[in-house]
Amino acid sequence: MAVFKRQGRIRSFILGPVLLGLLSFARFATAAPATPWMPDAFSAQFTQVYTSAVSGKEQQGQGSLDYAYPGKIKFTATRPDPFVFTSNGQKTWYYYPPFIEGESGELSIQNQGNLWLNQFFDLLRYGPKTNDRFTAQAQGMQWNLKFKPDTAEKVQALAAVLKFKSKDKKFLELQEIELTKQDQKKVRFILAKISPNPVLAKDYFEFKAPDKTKVKYLP
């Protein structure tokens, strides 16, 4: 898990194991059937649930998620620690606001944009159907995905379960993504209020640092 030292304290962020350990992989290519299963863009509220490696207790993080095809994604977390994480497909920004208003926030910038979660949504562009990246099996109100070995290594996950509100299993009815990591631990993303094709500014998936921000450039 990535950590930042701030004012003598070490702070971990809840999305780190999923997002920031995967900055160096090329985006997947998929064949393009006639009709996409996903909209070109969407916004949603999310709750991430994971089991702490330290305490073994279940912990949660909450915030909002925006995605646009291909490969653009933005997280705005509200709890437990506020942060903004965004990628435009070529560059990533990770911003921690200051503890106290008027103090310095922290921003990490990397000239790499192909992260795990935006690539995952890119893969689902034409639906959870068996292809050269994963096998897919429908079961009641969910799709069970098993990643092929090469894909599993790149996304650092063995499998995913997509859970829906009905057996129709339409994208706008997606309510939970459950991942099985390579160490067999599970991470859940619970989605709510999915809104298709929101109006987003051209530079929405870029980040402008506030005044007094401490900026760090990652290799």
C-alpha positions as CSV (number, residue, x, y, z in Angstrom):
1,M,0.0,0.0,0.0
2,A,1.3,3.4,-0.9
3,V,1.9,5.8,2.0
4,F,2.6,9.5,2.5
5,K,4.4,11.1,5.4
6,R,2.6,14.2,6.5
7,Q,3.5,16.3,9.6
8,G,5.2,13.4,11.3
9,R,2.4,11.0,10.6
10,I,2.1,8.2,8.1
11,R,-1.2,8.1,6.2
12,S,-2.3,5.2,4.0
13,F,-5.1,5.6,1.5
14,I,-7.7,3.0,1.0
15,L,-7.6,2.8,-2.8
16,G,-3.8,2.4,-3.0
17,P,-3.6,-1.4,-3.3
18,V,-6.0,-1.3,-6.2
19,L,-4.9,1.8,-8.1
20,L,-1.4,2.9,-7.6
21,G,0.6,-0.3,-7.8
22,L,-0.2,-0.7,-11.4
23,L,1.2,2.3,-13.3
24,S,3.3,0.6,-15.9
25,F,1.0,-1.6,-18.0
26,A,0.0,-1.0,-21.6
27,R,-3.7,-0.6,-22.3
28,F,-5.6,-3.6,-23.5
29,A,-6.9,-3.8,-27.0
30,T,-10.3,-5.4,-27.6
31,A,-12.2,-6.2,-30.8
32,A,-15.0,-3.8,-31.4
33,P,-18.4,-5.3,-31.8
34,A,-21.1,-3.1,-33.3
35,T,-22.8,-1.9,-30.1
36,P,-20.9,-1.0,-26.9
37,W,-22.4,-2.4,-23.7
38,M,-21.1,0.6,-21.7
39,P,-21.8,4.3,-22.3
40,D,-19.0,6.4,-23.5
41,A,-18.8,8.0,-20.1
42,F,-20.4,7.6,-16.7
43,S,-20.5,9.0,-13.2
44,A,-21.3,7.1,-10.0
45,Q,-21.0,7.2,-6.2
46,F,-18.8,4.4,-4.8
47,T,-18.0,2.6,-1.6
48,Q,-14.9,0.5,-1.5
49,V,-14.8,-2.3,1.1
50,Y,-11.6,-4.2,1.9
51,T,-10.1,-6.2,4.7
52,S,-7.2,-4.6,6.6
53,A,-4.0,-6.5,6.3
54,V,-3.1,-5.2,9.8
55,S,-6.2,-5.7,11.9
56,G,-8.2,-8.1,9.7
57,K,-11.2,-5.8,10.1
58,E,-13.3,-4.7,7.2
59,Q,-12.8,-1.0,6.3
60,Q,-14.5,1.3,3.9
61,G,-13.8,4.3,1.7
62,Q,-16.4,6.5,0.0
63,G,-16.5,9.0,-2.8
64,S,-17.4,9.6,-6.4
65,L,-16.2,8.1,-9.6
66,D,-16.1,9.5,-13.2
67,Y,-15.0,7.5,-16.2
68,A,-14.7,8.2,-20.0
69,Y,-13.7,5.8,-22.7
70,P,-10.9,5.2,-23.4
71,G,-8.8,5.1,-20.2
72,K,-9.9,8.3,-18.4
73,I,-10.9,8.1,-14.7
74,K,-11.3,10.3,-11.7
75,F,-11.8,9.4,-8.0
76,T,-12.8,12.0,-5.5
77,A,-12.8,10.4,-2.1
78,T,-14.6,11.9,0.8
79,R,-13.7,9.5,3.6
80,P,-11.9,8.2,5.5
81,D,-9.1,10.5,4.1
82,P,-10.2,13.0,1.4
83,F,-8.1,12.9,-1.8
84,V,-8.5,13.3,-5.6
85,F,-7.0,10.8,-8.0
86,T,-7.3,11.4,-11.8
87,S,-5.8,10.0,-15.0
88,N,-6.3,11.3,-18.5
89,G,-4.8,8.2,-20.1
90,Q,-1.3,9.7,-20.4
91,K,-0.7,11.3,-17.0
92,T,-1.8,10.7,-13.4
93,W,-2.3,13.1,-10.5
94,Y,-2.8,12.1,-6.9
95,Y,-3.7,14.9,-4.5
96,Y,-4.0,15.0,-0.7
97,P,-5.5,18.3,0.5
98,P,-4.0,19.8,3.7
99,F,-5.2,18.9,7.1
100,I,-5.8,22.5,8.0
101,E,-7.0,25.1,5.5
102,G,-4.2,27.4,4.4
103,E,-1.5,24.8,4.8
104,S,0.2,22.8,2.0
105,G,-1.5,19.9,0.2
106,E,0.5,17.2,-1.5
107,L,0.4,16.2,-5.2
108,S,2.2,13.3,-7.0
109,I,2.4,13.4,-10.8
110,Q,3.5,10.6,-13.1
111,N,3.7,10.6,-16.9
112,Q,1.9,7.3,-17.1
113,G,-1.9,6.9,-17.3
114,N,-2.7,3.2,-17.8
115,L,-3.9,2.1,-14.4
116,W,-5.8,-1.0,-13.4
117,L,-9.3,0.3,-12.9
118,N,-9.6,2.4,-16.1
119,Q,-8.2,-0.5,-18.1
120,F,-10.8,-2.8,-16.4
121,F,-13.6,-0.6,-17.5
122,D,-12.0,-0.3,-21.0
123,L,-12.2,-4.2,-21.1
124,L,-15.9,-4.1,-20.4
125,R,-16.7,-1.7,-23.2
126,Y,-18.5,-4.4,-25.2
127,G,-19.8,-6.4,-22.3
128,P,-18.6,-9.2,-20.0
129,K,-18.3,-11.8,-22.8
130,T,-15.6,-14.4,-23.1
131,N,-12.6,-13.2,-25.1
132,D,-8.8,-13.5,-25.2
133,R,-8.5,-11.6,-21.9
134,F,-11.0,-13.4,-19.7
135,T,-13.7,-16.0,-19.6
136,A,-17.2,-14.9,-18.5
137,Q,-20.1,-17.0,-17.1
138,A,-23.6,-15.7,-16.3
139,Q,-25.1,-16.8,-13.0
140,G,-28.4,-15.4,-11.9
141,M,-27.9,-11.7,-11.4
142,Q,-24.2,-11.7,-11.8
143,W,-21.3,-12.3,-14.3
144,N,-18.3,-14.3,-13.1
145,L,-15.1,-13.3,-14.9
146,K,-11.9,-15.3,-14.7
147,F,-8.8,-13.5,-16.1
148,K,-6.4,-15.3,-18.5
149,P,-2.9,-15.7,-16.9
150,D,-1.4,-12.8,-18.8
151,T,-4.3,-10.5,-17.9
152,A,-4.3,-11.7,-14.3
153,E,-0.6,-10.8,-13.9
154,K,-1.2,-7.3,-15.4
155,V,-4.2,-6.4,-13.4
156,Q,-3.0,-8.2,-10.2
157,A,-6.4,-9.9,-9.9
158,L,-7.4,-13.5,-10.6
159,A,-11.1,-13.0,-11.0
160,A,-14.0,-10.5,-10.8
161,V,-17.7,-10.8,-10.1
162,L,-20.1,-8.2,-11.5
163,K,-23.3,-8.0,-9.5
164,F,-26.5,-6.5,-10.9
165,K,-29.9,-5.4,-9.8
166,S,-31.7,-7.8,-12.2
167,K,-31.1,-10.8,-14.5
168,D,-31.0,-8.4,-17.5
169,K,-27.5,-7.5,-16.3
170,K,-27.4,-4.1,-18.1
171,F,-24.5,-1.8,-17.3
172,L,-26.7,0.8,-15.6
173,E,-27.9,-1.9,-13.3
174,L,-24.4,-2.7,-12.1
175,Q,-24.2,-2.4,-8.4
176,E,-21.1,-4.1,-7.2
177,I,-17.7,-5.3,-8.5
178,E,-15.9,-7.9,-6.4
179,L,-12.3,-8.6,-7.1
180,T,-10.2,-11.6,-6.0
181,K,-6.6,-10.4,-5.7
182,Q,-3.6,-12.6,-6.3
183,D,-3.3,-13.2,-2.6
184,Q,-6.9,-14.4,-2.5
185,K,-8.1,-11.3,-0.6
186,K,-11.3,-9.7,-1.9
187,V,-11.9,-6.1,-2.6
188,R,-15.4,-4.8,-3.3
189,F,-16.6,-1.7,-5.1
190,I,-20.2,-0.9,-4.4
191,L,-21.7,1.5,-7.0
192,A,-24.7,3.8,-6.7
193,K,-26.4,6.5,-8.7
194,I,-24.8,5.6,-12.0
195,S,-25.4,8.4,-14.5
196,P,-24.6,7.7,-18.2
197,N,-22.8,10.3,-20.4
198,P,-22.4,13.2,-18.1
199,V,-21.3,16.5,-19.5
200,L,-17.6,16.8,-18.6
201,A,-15.2,19.6,-19.5
202,K,-12.4,18.8,-22.0
203,D,-9.8,19.1,-19.2
204,Y,-11.9,17.3,-16.5
205,F,-9.5,14.5,-16.2
206,E,-6.5,16.8,-15.6
207,F,-5.6,18.3,-12.3
208,K,-4.5,21.9,-11.5
209,A,-2.6,22.1,-8.2
210,P,-3.9,24.7,-5.7
211,D,-1.5,27.3,-4.3
212,K,1.1,26.1,-1.8
213,T,0.8,22.5,-3.0
214,K,4.0,20.4,-2.5
215,V,4.5,18.7,-5.9
216,K,6.4,15.4,-6.4
217,Y,7.2,13.9,-9.8
218,L,7.3,10.1,-9.9
219,P,9.5,8.2,-12.4
